[in-house]
Amino acid sequence: MTEDYVTYSLKENPFPQVATVDPNKADIRVNGTIFTEEILSEEVSALRDKIEKRTAMIYVAGLKFDKGIGKSALIVNEWRKLSTVPHTTSVLVRCNPKDKPTDLALAIVTKWHEQNYLWEVTRRLLSKFAIERNDVRLSPESIETMFNAYPRPPERLPLTLYTHVATPERLSKTIAGWVSSLGNRLNPLFLEQFFSLYLTKPAELPERIAKFKTRGLDQIGVYANLLEMLFQGGFKDNFVFLDQLEDAIMPFPAGRIGEFCLDMKRMLEAGIGRVVTVVTLHPDSEMKLDTQAAQHLLKIAPLDSAHRVDVLALEVTGNETLALAADYMNHFRTGMPGYPTWPLQPDVIRYVSFLKDGNMRGTLQQLHECLKFAASNGNPEVTLDYVLEHHEGTLGTLKNPALWEEFRKKVKLS
């Protein structure tokens, strides 16, 4: 049957069918745009407090569930917020199974490129170099004109069209030497390769940077050099968010977790005083890290209260779930409802959350199915009686008398 949401003053079903956070999606139900801060206010406050203290590594962890309690939503919201702050870099990387820290390092570099941070720092450094050198072949005005013409990295940068530089290769070597003098963490040989590409075919960086060859410099060294370059170029506050780090950790055999942690330690050491790294962590992956083999990492980023933010499940009998549901519904409203969660009566939402044990993802997904069933059957209002009568259609299971009695007592239903 056709689903009619118009009678509910809704454009469409406001709840996600699959409630996984993917900031690259256009759908606001899953890209993290809808974020009910009031139900995670303590977690938001704790995270921001640790960020302000410039804690090198922050673990956003869950105590009760592996997935679905809002860890990803929390860090995506903070990533977006920090992305709007001037002179700041903020990138989010979604970790994949079996990603090594070297893979994550290159993924971060790619994000710096895609979000224009490397392009902007190149503009800043070239301008500063031109002012200091006062060379007619490379004037600050010509650099500004060129970067205004190419606000993002182009396939080909016509450097010689905008400046009097005859050979980009020679400039790359000169600028690399000058930039490397700004900080002792910088490698001039690597920077020469970087500028040789970035001042000619900058759009190719993500595909080609893994093939750069500099003795003694692996992908983490590349990450370290570009982080230092960002810092020296004026980006004094840098933030890296690694979503679902547990997906990278869990497939690693126990015998190799020490290798993983040693490389993560190298990344953190490269960013001391330069970057704050925020990761999500499941209980299972936390247990895997809480071993002797992981001590390389835990010595500088222990799993203690100074480094972790615990995300709790929803309070099922209170107003947290109602606020979450109303927030999603408000983004799809076409008129004024009779009450904030109309047509879903508040106790329906509480019951759904109770059955899902306060898991945010499970609750949202079940609300999607519940509302879909009602809309398909032309029901004007979704009451608790309606849900109990159509338990399998709205909630996907038969009614469990013991669970119903427990819920009834919790919310003090007559």
MARMARFI-457866 format. One record per residue (C-alpha): residue number from 1; x, y, z; residue in three letters. Coordinates in nm, 2 decimals, always signed. Example, Ala and Ser with C-alpha at 12.3 -4.5 7.8 and 13.67 -1.06 7.14 Angstrom:
<recs>
1|+1.23|-0.45|+0.78|ALA
2|+1.37|-0.11|+0.71|SER
</recs>
This chain:
<recs>
1|+0.00|+0.00|+0.00|MET
2|+0.10|+0.36|-0.05|THR
3|+0.26|+0.53|+0.25|GLU
4|+0.08|+0.86|+0.33|ASP
5|+0.28|+1.09|+0.54|TYR
6|+0.10|+1.41|+0.43|VAL
7|-0.18|+1.36|+0.69|THR
8|+0.09|+1.35|+0.95|TYR
9|+0.22|+1.69|+0.85|SER
10|+0.54|+1.52|+0.73|LEU
11|+0.71|+1.54|+0.39|LYS
12|+0.82|+1.17|+0.42|GLU
13|+0.93|+0.93|+0.69|ASN
14|+1.16|+1.13|+0.90|PRO
15|+1.34|+0.83|+1.06|PHE
16|+1.63|+0.65|+0.88|PRO
17|+1.57|+0.30|+0.76|GLN
18|+1.93|+0.22|+0.83|VAL
19|+2.06|+0.46|+1.10|ALA
20|+2.44|+0.46|+1.03|THR
21|+2.62|+0.79|+1.01|VAL
22|+2.78|+0.87|+0.68|ASP
23|+2.86|+1.24|+0.64|PRO
24|+2.92|+1.20|+0.27|ASN
25|+2.55|+1.12|+0.21|LYS
26|+2.31|+1.39|+0.11|ALA
27|+2.03|+1.25|+0.32|ASP
28|+2.01|+1.45|+0.65|ILE
29|+1.87|+1.14|+0.83|ARG
30|+2.20|+0.97|+0.80|VAL
31|+2.47|+1.23|+0.74|ASN
32|+2.49|+1.36|+1.10|GLY
33|+2.32|+1.69|+1.02|THR
34|+2.04|+1.61|+1.27|ILE
35|+2.21|+1.61|+1.60|PHE
36|+2.01|+1.64|+1.92|THR
37|+2.27|+1.80|+2.14|GLU
38|+2.05|+1.81|+2.45|GLU
39|+2.05|+1.43|+2.49|ILE
40|+2.42|+1.41|+2.46|LEU
41|+2.50|+1.73|+2.64|SER
42|+2.73|+1.57|+2.90|GLU
43|+2.92|+1.39|+2.63|GLU
44|+2.95|+1.70|+2.42|VAL
45|+3.08|+1.90|+2.72|SER
46|+3.33|+1.63|+2.81|ALA
47|+3.46|+1.61|+2.45|LEU
48|+3.50|+1.98|+2.42|ARG
49|+3.67|+2.01|+2.75|ASP
50|+3.93|+1.76|+2.64|LYS
51|+3.97|+1.93|+2.31|ILE
52|+4.03|+2.26|+2.48|GLU
53|+4.30|+2.10|+2.69|LYS
54|+4.46|+1.98|+2.37|ARG
55|+4.45|+1.62|+2.48|THR
56|+4.67|+1.43|+2.22|ALA
57|+4.43|+1.13|+2.19|MET
58|+4.07|+1.12|+2.29|ILE
59|+3.87|+0.80|+2.30|TYR
60|+3.50|+0.83|+2.24|VAL
61|+3.38|+0.50|+2.39|ALA
62|+3.06|+0.31|+2.46|GLY
63|+3.01|+0.11|+2.78|LEU
64|+2.70|-0.09|+2.69|LYS
65|+2.68|-0.15|+2.31|PHE
66|+2.92|-0.21|+2.03|ASP
67|+2.73|+0.01|+1.79|LYS
68|+2.44|+0.25|+1.77|GLY
69|+2.46|+0.47|+2.08|ILE
70|+2.57|+0.79|+1.91|GLY
71|+2.95|+0.79|+1.91|LYS
72|+2.98|+0.86|+1.54|SER
73|+2.71|+1.12|+1.56|ALA
74|+2.90|+1.29|+1.84|LEU
75|+3.23|+1.32|+1.66|ILE
76|+3.08|+1.41|+1.32|VAL
77|+2.90|+1.70|+1.49|ASN
78|+3.23|+1.82|+1.65|GLU
79|+3.42|+1.77|+1.32|TRP
80|+3.17|+1.99|+1.14|ARG
81|+3.18|+2.26|+1.41|LYS
82|+3.56|+2.28|+1.41|LEU
83|+3.56|+2.29|+1.03|SER
84|+3.41|+2.64|+1.05|THR
85|+3.68|+2.78|+1.28|VAL
86|+3.93|+3.01|+1.10|PRO
87|+4.30|+2.90|+1.09|HIS
88|+4.19|+2.55|+1.19|THR
89|+4.20|+2.21|+1.01|THR
90|+3.94|+1.95|+1.10|SER
91|+3.92|+1.62|+0.91|VAL
92|+3.71|+1.31|+0.95|LEU
93|+3.83|+0.97|+0.83|VAL
94|+3.61|+0.66|+0.83|ARG
95|+3.83|+0.36|+0.92|CYS
96|+3.79|+0.04|+0.73|ASN
97|+3.86|-0.32|+0.83|PRO
98|+4.23|-0.40|+0.84|LYS
99|+4.34|-0.04|+0.79|ASP
100|+4.69|+0.00|+0.93|LYS
101|+4.80|+0.34|+1.08|PRO
102|+5.00|+0.40|+0.76|THR
103|+4.67|+0.37|+0.57|ASP
104|+4.50|+0.61|+0.81|LEU
105|+4.79|+0.86|+0.78|ALA
106|+4.75|+0.88|+0.40|LEU
107|+4.37|+0.90|+0.44|ALA
108|+4.42|+1.20|+0.66|ILE
109|+4.65|+1.36|+0.41|VAL
110|+4.39|+1.30|+0.14|THR
111|+4.13|+1.48|+0.35|LYS
112|+4.36|+1.77|+0.40|TRP
113|+4.39|+1.79|+0.02|HIS
114|+4.01|+1.75|-0.04|GLU
115|+3.91|+2.01|+0.21|GLN
116|+4.16|+2.26|+0.06|ASN
117|+4.38|+2.29|+0.36|TYR
118|+4.70|+2.19|+0.17|LEU
119|+4.61|+2.42|-0.11|TRP
120|+4.55|+2.71|+0.13|GLU
121|+4.88|+2.65|+0.32|VAL
122|+5.07|+2.64|-0.01|THR
123|+4.92|+2.98|-0.10|ARG
124|+5.02|+3.12|+0.24|ARG
125|+5.38|+2.99|+0.23|LEU
126|+5.44|+3.10|-0.13|LEU
127|+5.31|+3.45|-0.05|SER
128|+5.53|+3.47|+0.26|LYS
129|+5.83|+3.33|+0.06|PHE
130|+5.77|+3.59|-0.21|ALA
131|+5.76|+3.88|+0.04|ILE
132|+6.08|+3.77|+0.21|GLU
133|+6.27|+3.72|-0.12|ARG
134|+6.14|+4.03|-0.30|ASN
135|+6.21|+3.86|-0.63|ASP
136|+6.03|+4.01|-0.94|VAL
137|+6.00|+3.67|-1.09|ARG
138|+5.76|+3.57|-0.81|LEU
139|+5.57|+3.86|-0.67|SER
140|+5.31|+3.84|-0.39|PRO
141|+5.05|+4.00|-0.62|GLU
142|+5.10|+3.73|-0.89|SER
143|+5.06|+3.45|-0.64|ILE
144|+4.73|+3.60|-0.51|GLU
145|+4.60|+3.64|-0.86|THR
146|+4.69|+3.28|-0.94|MET
147|+4.52|+3.14|-0.63|PHE
148|+4.22|+3.36|-0.68|ASN
149|+4.19|+3.21|-1.03|ALA
150|+4.23|+2.86|-0.89|TYR
151|+4.06|+2.85|-0.55|PRO
152|+4.09|+2.47|-0.55|ARG
153|+4.37|+2.24|-0.67|PRO
154|+4.34|+2.22|-1.05|PRO
155|+4.44|+1.94|-1.28|GLU
156|+4.72|+2.16|-1.41|ARG
157|+4.85|+2.48|-1.25|LEU
158|+4.99|+2.73|-1.51|PRO
159|+5.25|+2.87|-1.28|LEU
160|+5.45|+3.02|-1.57|THR
161|+5.14|+3.20|-1.69|LEU
162|+5.10|+3.40|-1.37|TYR
163|+5.46|+3.44|-1.26|THR
164|+5.80|+3.49|-1.43|HIS
165|+5.92|+3.15|-1.29|VAL
166|+6.08|+2.97|-1.59|ALA
167|+6.11|+2.63|-1.43|THR
168|+5.87|+2.51|-1.17|PRO
169|+6.12|+2.23|-1.07|GLU
170|+6.38|+2.49|-0.96|ARG
171|+6.12|+2.68|-0.76|LEU
172|+6.00|+2.36|-0.60|SER
173|+6.35|+2.29|-0.47|LYS
174|+6.40|+2.65|-0.35|THR
175|+6.06|+2.67|-0.18|ILE
176|+6.12|+2.32|-0.02|ALA
177|+6.45|+2.44|+0.13|GLY
178|+6.29|+2.75|+0.26|TRP
179|+5.99|+2.58|+0.41|VAL
180|+6.20|+2.31|+0.58|SER
181|+6.40|+2.59|+0.75|SER
182|+6.08|+2.69|+0.93|LEU
183|+6.07|+2.38|+1.15|GLY
184|+6.32|+2.10|+1.24|ASN
185|+6.05|+1.84|+1.18|ARG
186|+6.04|+1.91|+0.81|LEU
187|+6.22|+1.70|+0.54|ASN
188|+6.34|+1.91|+0.24|PRO
189|+6.37|+1.61|+0.01|LEU
190|+6.00|+1.51|+0.08|PHE
191|+5.89|+1.88|+0.05|LEU
192|+6.07|+1.90|-0.29|GLU
193|+5.86|+1.61|-0.42|GLN
194|+5.54|+1.76|-0.27|PHE
195|+5.59|+2.11|-0.43|PHE
196|+5.71|+1.96|-0.76|SER
197|+5.37|+1.80|-0.79|LEU
198|+5.16|+2.06|-0.61|TYR
199|+5.28|+2.35|-0.82|LEU
200|+5.22|+2.16|-1.15|THR
201|+4.95|+1.89|-1.12|LYS
202|+4.80|+1.94|-0.76|PRO
203|+4.48|+1.74|-0.83|ALA
204|+4.69|+1.42|-0.87|GLU
205|+4.82|+1.43|-0.51|LEU
206|+4.59|+1.16|-0.36|PRO
207|+4.68|+0.91|-0.63|GLU
208|+5.05|+0.98|-0.63|ARG
209|+5.16|+1.07|-0.28|ILE
210|+5.18|+0.70|-0.18|ALA
211|+5.45|+0.66|-0.44|LYS
212|+5.67|+0.94|-0.31|PHE
213|+6.02|+0.80|-0.24|LYS
214|+6.22|+0.96|+0.04|THR
215|+6.47|+0.76|+0.23|ARG
216|+6.36|+0.68|+0.58|GLY
217|+6.02|+0.84|+0.53|LEU
218|+5.70|+0.62|+0.52|ASP
219|+5.34|+0.72|+0.51|GLN
220|+5.34|+0.83|+0.88|ILE
221|+5.65|+1.05|+0.79|GLY
222|+5.45|+1.20|+0.51|VAL
223|+5.17|+1.28|+0.75|TYR
224|+5.41|+1.43|+1.00|ALA
225|+5.57|+1.66|+0.74|ASN
226|+5.25|+1.79|+0.60|LEU
227|+5.11|+1.84|+0.95|LEU
228|+5.41|+2.04|+1.04|GLU
229|+5.38|+2.24|+0.72|MET
230|+5.02|+2.32|+0.80|LEU
231|+5.13|+2.43|+1.15|PHE
232|+5.41|+2.65|+1.02|GLN
233|+5.18|+2.79|+0.76|GLY
234|+4.94|+2.93|+1.02|GLY
235|+4.71|+2.64|+1.10|PHE
236|+4.78|+2.63|+1.47|LYS
237|+4.48|+2.42|+1.57|ASP
238|+4.45|+2.08|+1.39|ASN
239|+4.20|+1.81|+1.46|PHE
240|+4.17|+1.46|+1.32|VAL
241|+3.86|+1.24|+1.38|PHE
242|+3.89|+0.87|+1.32|LEU
243|+3.55|+0.72|+1.31|ASP
244|+3.51|+0.35|+1.38|GLN
245|+3.87|+0.29|+1.47|LEU
246|+3.75|-0.04|+1.62|GLU
247|+3.68|-0.16|+1.26|ASP
248|+4.05|-0.13|+1.19|ALA
249|+4.16|-0.28|+1.53|ILE
250|+3.94|-0.59|+1.55|MET
251|+4.05|-0.78|+1.24|PRO
252|+4.42|-0.75|+1.35|PHE
253|+4.54|-1.08|+1.51|PRO
254|+4.64|-1.06|+1.87|ALA
255|+5.00|-1.12|+1.77|GLY
256|+5.01|-0.81|+1.55|ARG
257|+4.82|-0.56|+1.77|ILE
258|+5.16|-0.44|+1.91|GLY
259|+5.27|-0.35|+1.56|GLU
260|+4.94|-0.15|+1.51|PHE
261|+4.98|+0.03|+1.84|CYS
262|+5.35|+0.11|+1.78|LEU
263|+5.25|+0.29|+1.45|ASP
264|+4.96|+0.47|+1.62|MET
265|+5.21|+0.59|+1.88|LYS
266|+5.44|+0.72|+1.60|ARG
267|+5.14|+0.92|+1.46|MET
268|+5.06|+1.07|+1.80|LEU
269|+5.43|+1.16|+1.86|GLU
270|+5.44|+1.33|+1.53|ALA
271|+5.15|+1.54|+1.63|GLY
272|+5.25|+1.64|+1.98|ILE
273|+5.17|+2.01|+2.01|GLY
274|+5.02|+2.01|+1.66|ARG
275|+4.71|+1.80|+1.65|VAL
276|+4.43|+1.65|+1.86|VAL
277|+4.32|+1.31|+1.75|THR
278|+3.97|+1.18|+1.84|VAL
279|+3.87|+0.82|+1.78|VAL
280|+3.57|+0.60|+1.85|THR
281|+3.62|+0.28|+2.04|LEU
282|+3.39|-0.02|+2.10|HIS
283|+3.41|-0.23|+2.42|PRO
284|+3.55|-0.53|+2.23|ASP
285|+3.83|-0.32|+2.07|SER
286|+3.90|-0.15|+2.40|GLU
287|+3.95|-0.49|+2.56|MET
288|+4.19|-0.58|+2.27|LYS
289|+4.39|-0.26|+2.35|LEU
290|+4.40|-0.33|+2.72|ASP
291|+4.69|-0.58|+2.69|THR
292|+5.06|-0.57|+2.73|GLN
293|+5.11|-0.57|+2.36|ALA
294|+4.93|-0.24|+2.33|ALA
295|+5.15|-0.06|+2.59|GLN
296|+5.34|+0.14|+2.32|HIS
297|+5.02|+0.34|+2.26|LEU
298|+4.87|+0.33|+2.61|LEU
299|+5.18|+0.48|+2.77|LYS
300|+5.12|+0.81|+2.59|ILE
301|+4.74|+0.78|+2.55|ALA
302|+4.60|+0.56|+2.83|PRO
303|+4.24|+0.45|+2.85|LEU
304|+4.17|+0.67|+3.15|ASP
305|+3.92|+0.94|+3.24|SER
306|+4.16|+1.21|+3.11|ALA
307|+4.15|+1.06|+2.76|HIS
308|+3.81|+0.91|+2.72|ARG
309|+3.45|+1.02|+2.68|VAL
310|+3.19|+0.76|+2.77|ASP
311|+2.87|+0.77|+2.56|VAL
312|+2.56|+0.63|+2.74|LEU
313|+2.25|+0.47|+2.61|ALA
314|+1.92|+0.67|+2.60|LEU
315|+1.71|+0.70|+2.92|GLU
316|+1.41|+0.51|+2.79|VAL
317|+1.15|+0.62|+3.04|THR
318|+1.25|+0.99|+3.03|GLY
319|+1.23|+1.26|+2.77|ASN
320|+1.56|+1.19|+2.59|GLU
321|+1.40|+0.96|+2.33|THR
322|+1.11|+1.20|+2.28|LEU
323|+1.35|+1.49|+2.21|ALA
324|+1.54|+1.27|+1.96|LEU
325|+1.22|+1.17|+1.78|ALA
326|+1.09|+1.53|+1.77|ALA
327|+1.41|+1.66|+1.63|ASP
328|+1.40|+1.42|+1.34|TYR
329|+1.03|+1.49|+1.28|MET
330|+1.08|+1.87|+1.29|ASN
331|+1.32|+1.85|+0.99|HIS
332|+1.04|+1.70|+0.78|PHE
333|+0.73|+1.89|+0.91|ARG
334|+0.49|+2.06|+0.66|THR
335|+0.25|+2.20|+0.92|GLY
336|+0.18|+2.25|+1.29|MET
337|+0.14|+1.91|+1.47|PRO
338|-0.10|+1.86|+1.76|GLY
339|+0.20|+1.77|+1.98|TYR
340|+0.58|+1.75|+1.90|PRO
341|+0.59|+1.38|+1.81|THR
342|+0.25|+1.36|+1.64|TRP
343|+0.13|+1.11|+1.52|PRO
344|+0.35|+0.90|+1.75|LEU
345|+0.22|+0.92|+2.10|GLN
346|+0.50|+0.97|+2.35|PRO
347|+0.46|+0.64|+2.52|ASP
348|+0.49|+0.46|+2.18|VAL
349|+0.83|+0.62|+2.14|ILE
350|+0.93|+0.53|+2.50|ARG
351|+0.81|+0.17|+2.44|TYR
352|+1.02|+0.14|+2.12|VAL
353|+1.33|+0.27|+2.30|SER
354|+1.26|+0.03|+2.59|PHE
355|+1.25|-0.27|+2.36|LEU
356|+1.58|-0.15|+2.20|LYS
357|+1.74|-0.10|+2.55|ASP
358|+1.80|+0.27|+2.48|GLY
359|+2.01|+0.20|+2.17|ASN
360|+1.98|+0.51|+1.95|MET
361|+2.03|+0.34|+1.62|ARG
362|+1.79|+0.06|+1.69|GLY
363|+1.53|+0.31|+1.82|THR
364|+1.54|+0.53|+1.51|LEU
365|+1.52|+0.23|+1.28|GLN
366|+1.22|+0.08|+1.46|GLN
367|+1.04|+0.42|+1.46|LEU
368|+1.09|+0.42|+1.08|HIS
369|+0.92|+0.08|+1.05|GLU
370|+0.65|+0.17|+1.30|CYS
371|+0.55|+0.49|+1.12|LEU
372|+0.58|+0.32|+0.78|LYS
373|+0.33|+0.06|+0.89|PHE
374|+0.08|+0.31|+1.02|ALA
375|+0.12|+0.53|+0.71|ALA
376|+0.07|+0.23|+0.48|SER
377|-0.25|+0.14|+0.66|ASN
378|-0.40|+0.49|+0.68|GLY
379|-0.40|+0.51|+1.06|ASN
380|-0.46|+0.87|+1.18|PRO
381|-0.26|+0.84|+1.50|GLU
382|-0.02|+0.59|+1.64|VAL
383|-0.13|+0.52|+1.99|THR
384|+0.01|+0.26|+2.23|LEU
385|-0.31|+0.06|+2.19|ASP
386|-0.26|+0.06|+1.82|TYR
387|+0.10|-0.06|+1.85|VAL
388|+0.00|-0.34|+2.09|LEU
389|-0.28|-0.45|+1.86|GLU
390|-0.03|-0.45|+1.56|HIS
391|+0.28|-0.55|+1.75|HIS
392|+0.44|-0.76|+1.48|GLU
393|+0.36|-0.51|+1.20|GLY
394|+0.49|-0.20|+1.39|THR
395|+0.77|-0.35|+1.60|LEU
396|+0.86|-0.66|+1.41|GLY
397|+0.80|-0.90|+1.70|THR
398|+0.52|-1.06|+1.89|LEU
399|+0.43|-0.90|+2.22|LYS
400|+0.63|-1.03|+2.51|ASN
401|+0.40|-1.02|+2.82|PRO
402|+0.70|-1.01|+3.06|ALA
403|+0.86|-0.72|+2.88|LEU
404|+0.53|-0.53|+2.85|TRP
405|+0.47|-0.56|+3.22|GLU
406|+0.83|-0.44|+3.29|GLU
407|+0.78|-0.14|+3.07|PHE
408|+0.43|-0.07|+3.21|ARG
409|+0.58|-0.05|+3.56|LYS
410|+0.87|+0.16|+3.46|LYS
411|+0.66|+0.43|+3.30|VAL
412|+0.38|+0.39|+3.56|LYS
413|+0.11|+0.30|+3.31|LEU
414|-0.23|+0.20|+3.46|SER
</recs>
